[in-house]
Amino acid sequence: MGGLAARRGAAPVSAFVEGAVDGAALESLANHRALRVTGCWPEPQCEAMTARVLAARGSLTPAFNAEQFSLGRAFYTHLESAATRAYFAHAAESDATVEAVLPGFQHTLRGLLGALLGAEVRPRRGWCGPGVHVFDPGSKVARLGGVVHFDLEGLSAWQRAQRVPAVTLVVMLQTASRGGGLRLWPTRYDGRDEAGLTPDERAPGAAETLSYGVGDLVLIESRRLHQIEPFGGDRARVSATLHAAQIDRRTWESWF
């Protein structure tokens, strides 16, 4: 299988591979802001999955007054809405809904991450499995971009303090008509309470924008400061997502 190495002359924001991976993703992320695997899922498959998700509007979970939606329950939206009790109470139902709309999706996404990490990726007991985020055209994220943040919501205080390795995986199922890339800063989480930008991080060129293609997979450290950039056009931005934290050298637990 091919190695996870930075393409010569590529921007420092990402490490690139073409298709094959060999389990060295964590080592690659030590030196790069993100890792991208192009064409991870075939475009026709992504188009079919997107159509099924958008056709299942009645089964999607709204968040922040319907500013965004998800197939499956995303922990961060429930945490920020003081609805974590509902998240855990309906975790099994959430997974059943995802499986009904996208059969085999959760198993496949965990397998992709396992191949990247060279480890077993198992479901986190009692938590919701991988899901899909839907940001509609004209939504708040489309107009203004996403909140600048770290993906720490699912990590315990101990995991944060011990800097336990944690990652976020995204597969782009449908790109926006224009924009909607991922802005990435060199900043890793340093214990600050808020993820607002410092003066240095506001400086031109501090953030690099990683563009997606349909079927591309992107992996970042959960402690990496990032943001969805604004997007335009008449297409929703639809992406598959899971988060994971290392339990031991060969085992990770994942959730949505």
Beta strands, then each sheet from edge to edge (+ up, - down):
strand 1: 14-17
strand 2: 34-37
strand 3: 61-63
strand 4: 68-71
strand 5: 120-123
strand 6: 131-135
strand 7: 166-174
strand 8: 178-179
strand 9: 182-188
strand 10: 208-210
strand 11: 217-221
strand 12: 224-228
strand 13: 231-232
strand 14: 237-248
strand 15: 251-255
sheet 1: 1+ 2+ 11- 7+ 14- 6+ 4- 3+
sheet 2: 1+ 2+ 11- 7+ 14- 15+ 5+
sheet 3: 8+ 13-
sheet 4: 10+ 9- 12+
end
